[in-house]
Amino acid sequence: MYYRLTVLMSNTKTFDLIVIGTGTAASTVASKCHSAGWGVAVIDSRPFGGTCALRGCDPKKVLVGAAEVIDWHKRMESKGVIDSNRSAIQWPHLMSFKRTFTEPIPKQREEQFSKSGIVAFHGRARFTGQRTVKVGDTNTLNGHHILIASGAQPMKLNIPGEDNLIKSDQFLELDEMPSKIVFVGGGYISFEFAHIAARAGARATILHRGTRPLKNFDPYLVDILLQRTRELGIEVLLQTKIDAIESFKNNHSTGFIVRASSTNEKYNIDADIVVHGAGRVPEIDDLDLAIAGVEHDKNKGVKVNEYLQSQSNPAVYSAGDASASEGLPLTPIATYEGKIVATNLLKGNQIKSNYKGVPSVVFTIPPLASVGLQEESAREQNLHFKTNKANTSTWYSSKRVAENCSGYKVLIEEDTDYILGAHILGPHAEEIINIFALAIRLGLKASDLKQAIFAYPTSSSDINYML
């Protein structure tokens, strides 16, 4: 039974589906369900479009593209390219270029909703019942089904002076590149932004409290990337915790002092800005999920079953970064989960989520990519496998572009010849990893992949030597 939009008294409206969020997962579900004839409402307190399009991967990759040009030019300065020192990023112009991608999106997304008949509401959403959501102080919405796809936000660090941190979306809106930046945390956000900032002329420091940064990526390749990162002039301090972030202002300047400490040393680091790169959590803390009977974990998201339906309230589904599914917090996963939720809403719970063979990339320069199992995980599962690995800086695909930061590691199960995991660092790693991801997801063996004939000379043609 489908419920058309119904307007009741006192600004109460009823829909077949209420969607909290307007990002990738949210828009996928809203569009598919509305196309099937459902009455759909979407709610967002931020500009419509979600994290990836406005505050994440898309604008970030524009900045990465400029940094790649600087890096390429520098690498080739003794190989026939001259005056590499004259190449530079003009940050205000680059940001203007970036905004040509981001600024049109909120209006375009809202116009798409309006044109299709999806009803849009601006404001913070909170549950007032199992199927009831209030938007701001004026609108109350009843939904036969509700999707929580509200995305993620920087996690609380509980350190003195935490309010002095800027978020990643604020970094992506800087009108000028500061000369001194401290990044808190050793995850992909800090490394990607530090690589951009260094190529734009800033002095960058990464502070990480753990023994190893980029923990979701292969340690062997992380070590190679870490060496390159330090060679760029980026200071990376490991096993270092933040004690406080203090602001200062004098006659000459304003800025911040980051007070940090390791086992043997204390640091007072001067910075123009301090960037939060220490992890994200689902943005669900103010939704009043308990009132709706929706079980959740504040650090992982809404607890869902294999159909991405709430374990405790069958009217509610969740997808993307707000969901405590087994999927990684990636844009392709948000799209994938959105399609699953839409199908299960329209046809009943039919499709289960499957996260086998999902690639992940750190867009440093060069990029670091991963899919499948790491060695430690494979051993914990008592799998018998062989490990192929090498530093590939002398391989033609790296040497021809003067790239000395490259390598790979591939895990192949001995009995079955299945590819368990693949990890790539170097030029075009973000593209090569997709071939391994396809092989793992479809259950292709290493011998199957060896039969492929790749274009040459390309980075993908190296795959045969990795197997």
N, C-alpha and C positions, 0 to 999 in steps of 0.2 A: 504494500500500500504506500503510495507516494503522497506527500503532503505539499500542496502548492503553497506559495507564500500567503499567509493569512495575517491580516492586521487586526489586532484586538484593541481593547481600551487601554488607556494610560501608556501609550508608546510601546506596547508589547506586540511583537511580531513573531510569527511561527514559520519555520522553514523546514524543508526536508533535511538540509545539511547546513550546519554552521561550521565555518573554517576559521580557526584562529591562526593568523599568519598569512603573508602574501608572497613567501619565497617559493623556491622550486617545488617542494613537496606540496605545499598548500595550493599553489596555482594549478598543478597537475590534477589534483583531486577535484578542485572546484570546477575546472573546465570539463572534465570527463563526466562528472555527475550532472552538471547543468545541460550538457549536450544530450544526456539521456532523459531530459525532461524534469529533472528535479529543481525545486526552488532552493537556491543557494545564497548564503550570505558569507562575506569575508570580513574579517576584523583585523586591523593593525594600527598600532599607535605610532609607528614610524612611517616614513615615506614608503609607498608600496613598491615591492620588488625583492625584498629579502636580502640576506647577507651577501650571497655570492655575487649578485649583479651590482649591488650598491656599495658594499663595505668589505668585500672579501676577494675571492679568487679572480674575478674579472678585472677590476681596477688594479689589483696587485700585479697581474700579468702584464698590463700595459707598462708599469714601471720597470718590471723585470726586463721587458723587451729593450728599453733604453739602456739599462745597465749591461745587457748582453752586448750591445754595440760597442760600448766603452771597453768591455773586457776583450772582445774580439780584436779590436783595434790595437790594444796594448799587447796582446799575445803575438800579433803579427808585425810588430814594429821593426824587428830585425829580419823579417822574412819578405821584405819588399814593400811594406806599408810604411810610409814616412810621416813624420810630424804627429805621432800618436799623442804627444803631450798637449796638442792643441784641441783634441777632442774632449768635450766636456758636456755634462748634463746641465742645461739651463732649467732649473727646477720649476720656476713659475710657468714656463712655457710647456714643460712636460705635464704639469698638473692641469693646465688648460686643455691639453690634448686628452688627458684621462677623463676630464669632465664631459667631453663630447660623447663619451660612452655612458656615463652614469646619470647625468642630469636629465636626459629625456625619459628615463625609465619609469619613474613614479607616475608621471602624467600618462605615458603610454599604457602602463599596466592598469591604471584606473579607467582609462577610456575603453580598454579591452573588456574589462568587467562590465562597465555600463552598457556598451554596445551589445554584449551578449545577454544582458538581463540579470547578471549576478549583482546582488545588492551589496554595496560596500559601506563599511562603517569605520570611522577613524576614532581611536581611543583605546585605552587599556581594557582588556576583557577580564572578567572574573566570574567564576561559577557562583550561582545562587541556589542551585538545585542540581539533580542528576542530569537533567536535559535543558537547563536554563542558564543563560549567560547574560550578564549585564555589561554594557559598554558605557564607560564613563558614569555619569549620573542620570542620564536621560533615557537610554534605550535598553529595554529588556527583550532578549531573543529566546524563543523556545525552539529546540531542534529535535527532530526525530533521531538524528545522528549528529555527533560533534567530532570534528577532527582537531587535534592539538598538533600544530606544526609551527610553533612559535620560535624555533631556532635556538641559538645559544648566546651566551654572554660571558665576558671574562669572569673567572672565579674569584671569590674573595680570598685575599692573601693574609688578612689579619696581621698586618705589620704596621708599626707607627708611621704615619705620613702616607698611608695608602692613597689618600685622596689626591696626592700630587702626581699619581700615575696618569698617563693618557692611554686610551684604548687604541686598538689597532685601527679602528675606523677613523679616529682622529689623526693618526699618523698618515693615513691615506688622503687627508684633506689639508695637510700642511702647505701653506703658501710659500714658505721658504724652507730650505733644508738647514737645520741647526748644525753648528760645527761640532758639538759634542752630545752624543746620545748614549744612554744606558738602556739596555734591554734586560728585563727581568724574566728569567726562565730560559731554558735551553731547548725549547721546542721549535717546530717548523716556523712559527710566526717570527720569533726572534732571529732565526738564521736567515730567513728570506729577506726580512727588512734590513738586517745588518749588511747583507750583501748588496742590497740596493743602495743603502746609505753610504757605504764605503766607496762605491763607484761614483757617487755624487759628491764625494769630497769630504764627508763627515768622518769624525773619529768615533768609532763605535765600540762599545763594550758589552759583552754578554755575561751575565751572572747566573750561574746554574747551581742549585744546591746538591744535585746528584753527582754520581761519579762519572756518568756518561750522558751526553746530550743526545737528542733525537732517538729516544729509547725504542721507538717502534720501527727502527731501521737497523740494517745489518751493522754490527760493531766494526767489522773489518773495513767496510766502506766509509763508515762514519769517521773512523780515524784518518783516512785519506782526506776526506772533506774537511775535517778539523784542521789538518795541517795547512791546506789551502786557505782556509778561513783566516788563520793566524798570519799567513804570509801576506794577506791583503792588508794587514795592519789592524784587523779586528782583534781586540783582546778578549779571550774567552777564559773566564775563571770558573773552574769546576769545584765542587764540594765547598761552595761559598754561599752563605745565607745572607739575606738582607736583614739588617737590624733596624734600620730606619731610613726614611726618605725625608729630608729637611729642605725647606725652601729658604732662599736668602735673597736679600736685596741690599745693595750698597750704592755708593755714588757712581760706580763704574758699570755695574751689571746686575742682572737678576738671574737666578737659576736654582739649581738644586745640588745638595750634597747627598750622595747615596752612601750610607754607612753599612759596610758589609764585613763579614768575618769568615775565616776558614779555621781549621784546627790550629794553624801556626801563625796566622797573620790577620791583621785588621786592615781594612781599606776605607779610605774616604775619597770617593770618586766624584769629581765635579762634572755636572751635566747641564745642558740647556733644556733637555726634556728627558723624562724617564718613561719608557714604554712597557706596558703590561704584555708580556708574551709567555706567561706561565700557566697557560691552560684555560679551557672554557668549560662551562657547565650549561645544562639546559635552562632556557629562560622561562621557567615555570613557577618561580618562587611566589609570585603575587596573583596566581590564577585561582587561589582558594580551592585547590583540588580536593581537599578533605571534605568540603561541603558536598561535592559531587560524588564522593565515594570512589575517587580515582586513586589507586595506590601508585606511589611513585618513589623514586630515589632522587634526592636533590642534586646529586652529582652525576647521575646516569640518565634520569628522565622518567617518563611514564612507563610503568611496568606493563608490557604487552605480551600477548601470546604469539604463536607462530604466524597468525593472520594479521598481526599488528593491531589487534583489538585489545582494549584495556582488560586486564585480568580481573578487575573488580566491578567495572561498569560497562556492560555490553553495548551501551549506546555510544561509547567513546572509542575512537581510534587515535593513533598517534603515528607520526612519520617524521623522518629527518632528524635533526639534532635534538629535538625535544623527546625523542623516543628512546627508551632503554632497550632497544633491539640489539642484536649481535653485530649490526652493521657499523662500519666506521663513520665518523662524522664528516662525510664527503658529499659534495654536490651530486655526483652520479648516484650515490646511495639514496639521497633525498628524492631524486627523480624516480628511481627504481621503486622505492617504498611508496611513493605517491601512486604509481601505477597499480601496485598490489592492493593498496587501500581502496582505490576507486573500483577495481574489479570486485573486491570482496563486499563492498557496500552495495554495488548494483546487482550482483548475482548470488549473494550469500557467500560465506567464507569458503572459497575454493582454492585460492593460491597461497602457498606458504612461502615465506621468505627464504632465499638461498644466497648466502654471501661467499660462496666459493669463487676464488679467482678475482678478487677485487683489488685493483692496483692503487697505490698511493704514491704521491710525488712531493718531494721538497723542492721548490723552485728556487734553489740557490743557483749559483753560476760556477760550475756546471750543476745540473740537477741531479738529485739522488732519488731513485725509484725502487719500489718494492712491491712484490705480490706473493701471496702464499706464506709458507712457514719460514721462520728463521731456524738456524741450527739448534738453538737451545730448545725451542718448542718441539722440534722434530724428535730430539732425544728424549724429552719428557714423555712423548707418546710412544717411546720404545720402537720407533721406526728404524729400519735398516736402510741406509742411504749412502750414496757417495757425494762428495762435495767437490765441485769444480770451481776454482777461483783463480784470479790473476789480476795483477796491476796491468792495465792495458795502455799505459801511457806511451809505450813503444809501438803499439799497433797502428797501422796506416790510418784508420779512421780518426784517431786522436792526433797522431803526429802531423798529419797534413794541415791541421788547424792549430798547431803548436799548443795543444792541450795536454798538460802533464798530470792532470788530476782526473784519472779515470780508472775504472776497475769493474769487476763483476764477481758474483758468486751465484751458483745454481745448484740446487739440491735435487738429486734424482733417486727415486726409490729403487733399490737394487733388484728386488724380486719382480716388480711390475713394470719398471722403466717409466713410471709416471713422474712428471715434474712436480715436486713438492713445494718449491719456492724458487724465486728468481729475484736478484737484487743487482741493480745496475747504477753505476755512477759515471757520468761523462756526457759528451755531446749527444743530444737526442735521446737521452735515457727515458724521458717522459713519453716518447713514442715507442721505443723498443719494448718497454715494459708491457704495452698493450698486447703485443704478440704472445708473450708469455702468459698474460692474464687470460687470453682467449684459449690457449692450450690447456691451462689448468681448469678453466670453467667447463670446457667441453670434454675433458678427460682424454686429451691427446697425449700420446707418449713422446718421449724424447726422440725415438726413432721416427715417429710420424712427422715431427717438426723438422727433422733433418732432411726429409724429402722435399721440403719447400725450396723453390728456386727464387732467391731474392735478387732484386736489382743491385747492380754493382757499379761503382763503389758507393755503398751506403752503410750507415751504422747497423742497419738491420742484417746486412749480410754477415756480420760478425757472429750472429746467433749460432751458426753451425759450429764455430770454434768453441762456443761456450758449453756445448752439449757433449 
